Amino acid sequence: MAVPKRRTSRSNTRHRRARWKASVPAIVRCPCPRQEAVVPHRACTACGLYKGRQVVDEP
């Protein structure tokens, strides 16, 4: 079983963890008249449009 020979230093650990930042999700506007904010590649929750066609029935 592989075991580390030496303890990882505090600076190396922090240097590695510094790149774990969360990225802001991309937001686009739905082409419907409401102009709702939608995550790309998802159907609009307000109108049910995806790529310009109706895929979900409106509530």
Sequence and secondary structure as in RCSB ss.txt:
>XXXX:A:sequence
MAVPKRRTSRSNTRHRRARWKASVPAIVRCPCPRQEAVVPHRACTACGLYKGRQVVDEP
>XXXX:A:secstr
    SS   HHHHHHHHTT        EE SSTT  EE TTS  TTT EETTEE S   
